[in-house]
């Protein structure tokens, strides 16, 4: 009787584990689909942002009325919500400073 109960417990454990594996496989597939959808959404947002970026630069002019080149300038959004057009070399140095600040905070 003890051996029979032991075999029954072992069988139940195996069945529970098989059920867990099926549930995890289903969850994995669901997460893969969600990841794929998120990736598509991110790519669409990047594309829209890129289009917006080029649209903004196509309308910008400097003090003499000449177009502002996106090769030389970038759009910078500060933490208080202000938006600036700054030279790329300044933006790179500012990004390095921001990265250092973030690493120190961690």
C-alpha positions in Angstrom: 0.0 0.0 0.0 2.9 2.4 0.9 4.6 1.6 -2.5 1.3 2.1 -4.3 0.8 5.5 -2.6 4.4 6.5 -3.4 3.9 5.6 -7.1 0.6 7.6 -7.2 2.4 10.6 -5.7 5.2 10.3 -8.2 2.7 10.0 -11.0 0.8 13.1 -9.8 4.1 15.0 -9.5 5.0 14.1 -13.1 1.5 15.1 -14.3 1.7 18.4 -12.5 5.2 19.0 -14.0 3.9 18.2 -17.5 1.1 20.6 -17.0 3.5 23.3 -15.8 5.7 22.7 -18.9 2.6 23.1 -21.2 1.6 26.3 -19.4 5.1 27.7 -19.6 5.3 26.8 -23.4 2.0 28.7 -23.9 3.3 31.6 -21.9 6.5 31.6 -23.9 4.6 31.7 -27.2 2.4 34.5 -25.9 5.5 36.5 -24.8 7.1 35.9 -28.2 4.1 37.4 -29.9 4.0 40.3 -27.5 7.7 40.9 -28.1 7.2 40.9 -31.8 4.3 43.4 -31.6 6.4 45.6 -29.3 9.3 45.5 -31.8 7.0 46.4 -34.6 5.5 49.3 -32.6 9.0 50.5 -31.7 10.1 50.5 -35.3 6.9 52.4 -36.3 7.5 55.0 -33.6 11.2 55.3 -34.7 10.1 55.8 -38.3 7.5 58.4 -37.3 10.1 60.2 -35.1 12.6 60.2 -37.9 10.0 61.6 -40.3 9.1 64.3 -37.7 12.8 65.1 -37.2 13.4 65.6 -40.9 10.1 67.6 -41.2 11.3 69.9 -38.4 14.7 70.4 -39.9 13.2 71.1 -43.3 11.3 74.1 -41.8 14.1 75.5 -39.6 16.2 78.5 -40.7 19.2 80.2 -39.1 19.4 83.9 -38.5 20.2 84.6 -42.2 17.3 82.5 -43.4 19.4 79.5 -44.5 18.2 76.0 -43.8 19.6 74.4 -40.6 21.5 71.2 -41.5 20.6 68.0 -39.5 24.2 66.9 -40.2 25.5 69.7 -38.0 22.7 70.2 -35.5 20.5 68.1 -33.3 17.2 68.7 -31.5 17.8 68.5 -27.7 15.0 68.2 -25.1 16.0 69.3 -21.6 14.6 67.8 -18.5 12.3 70.8 -17.9 10.6 70.3 -21.4 12.5 73.0 -23.3 13.6 72.2 -26.8 16.8 73.5 -28.3 18.7 73.1 -31.6 22.4 72.6 -30.7 25.5 71.7 -32.6 26.2 68.0 -32.7 29.6 68.2 -31.0 27.9 69.9 -28.0 25.2 67.2 -27.8 27.8 64.4 -27.7 29.6 66.0 -24.8 26.3 66.6 -23.0 25.3 62.9 -23.5 28.6 61.8 -22.0 27.9 64.0 -19.0 24.4 62.7 -18.6 25.6 59.1 -18.8 28.2 59.8 -16.1 25.4 61.3 -13.9 23.2 58.2 -14.4 26.1 55.9 -13.6 26.8 57.8 -10.4 23.1 57.6 -9.3 23.1 53.8 -9.8 
